[in-house]
Amino acid sequence: MTIESRSNATSACADPSSTVLYWEGYSPGRTAHMLQQHSNFVNSDSLGEDLQLQSAMFRAWSNPQTGTASFWRLQANSGNSDYVFAMSSNNNPPVVSGFSQFPTIIAYVYPSQVCDSVPLFVLFLSSATDHYYTIDTTERQNLITLGWADQGIAAYVLPA
């Protein structure tokens, strides 16, 4: 990498001090994992939803930043309440087969691994119709060993 390309890569980094923390939660009633900011979990709990916090997962931006793409939550079209999270480079809801209900931008993330970002892995357990997201490579491998299907990388985020 040349000095010029290194400096261009650095200038494409969004400001890490303006990130917010995103949490993963689980709904036993829906058999679904959810990614969102902590305040959204607090609000959902107050409205009587059955979401349980699991862990702080990653840092991302709540507004568009240099070099970021919109990161969307899409709900399953079928009777189950599974969610998927996917990027869009054009700010329109991404097309994910079977998931188009209630598209909502939840964050802005990197579309490739730059600026100290890490992969946000997607796993799927078909017997429970549930998607799970993690940045932990050991956890990812353990879930694959337990029968979860590796569905690749959803986005690149900053570690929690």
N, C-alpha and C positions, 0 to 999 in steps of 0.2 A: 504494500500500500504506500502510495506516495504521500509526502507531507501535505500536498494540496488536497488529496482525497480524504485524508484523516481530518483535516480542518473542516471540510464540507460535511463529513459525517457528524462531527461534533456540533456544528451549527444547526443540524437538523434535529437535535435533541430538544424535547420539551422540558420545561422547568420542573425538576423533580420536587422542588419545595412546594409546588402547587397541587401535588397529588392528594388524593383522599384514600382512606382505607376501605376496601371492599371485603365483606364477610360472606361466608357460606353458611346457609341454614338448611334445615330439612323439615319437610311437612309430612308427618306420618299419615295424616288423612289423605294426602294427595300422592304419597310415595314419590316425592319430588324434591330435588335439591334446588336451591335458589341462590343467586349471587346478587348482592345489593349492598348499599351503604347501611351502616348500623342504624341510623335514624329511621330508615324505612322498615327495618325489623321491629324497632320500638313502636312505630305507628301501627304496623300490622298486628302486633301483640295486643295493643290497646283496642283494636277493632275486632278482637276475638278470633283471629286466625291462629292456626296451630303450628306456627313456625318455631323451630328450636335452633338457636345459634349453635354452630359447630366450631368455627374458628375464623380468625382474621386470615384472609387468604392472600391478598395482593394489594398493591397500590396502583391507581390509575387516575385519570383526570375526569372531572365532571363536566368540563367544557372542552370544545375543540382546541387543540394545541398543534404547534409545528410538528409535522411528521406523524400525526396520529390518525386513526380511523375510528369511525363510530362502532360501538360494540352493543349489540342488540339482544334483548330477551324476547324469545318467541315461544308461545304456548302451543301445545299439540292441538291439532284439529280434531282428533278423536275424543272419545269420552274420558280418557285419562288426563291427568293434569301435569304431565311431564313438560319440562322446559328445556330449550336449547339456547345457547348464547353463541352468537356469531358476529363476525366483523362485516362491515360494508365500506367500500372505498368511495362510494358516491353518495353517502348519507341517505340512501333509500334502504328500506328493510331488505335484508339479504333473503335469497330464496333458499329455503331448506325444506326438502320434501316432508310433508306431514306436519309442518310447523308454520302457521301463518297467523295465528290468533293473537291479538293484542300486542303488536310489535311496539317495543319501547326501547329507546336508547338508554342504557344504564351507565355507560362510561365511554371514554376515549382511550384507545390503546395503540400500541405500535403494531403495524402489520408485518414487521420482520424483526429479527433479533438485533437490536441496536441499543446504544446508550445504556448499557448495564441491565437491559431487560432480560427476562427469563420466560421460557415457554409456559403457557397455561394449557395443560393437557386436558383432553376430554376422554372420559371413559363411560361405557354404557353397559348396564346390566339388563339384558333383555327379559329375564324372568320377572323383573320388578318394573320394567319399562321406566328406568331411571337413568338420567345422565348425572355424572359427577365430574367436578373440575378440581384440579390440583396443580401446584407448581413444584411439588415434592416428588422427585424422581423415584425415591424408594417407595413411597406410598403408591405411586402409579404402578410400579412393578409388582408390589404386593397384591393390589387389586386385580391385575391381569392374572396373577397366579390363582386368585380366588374365583376366576371365571368372568371377570369384567372384560369387555372388548375395548381395545385401544382404538379411539376414533381420531387420533392425531392431536394437532395443536389448534386451539381456538383463537389464540392471540398471543402477543408478547406484552408482558406487564412488568412492573417493578416489584421486587420482593416486599413482603409485608414488614 
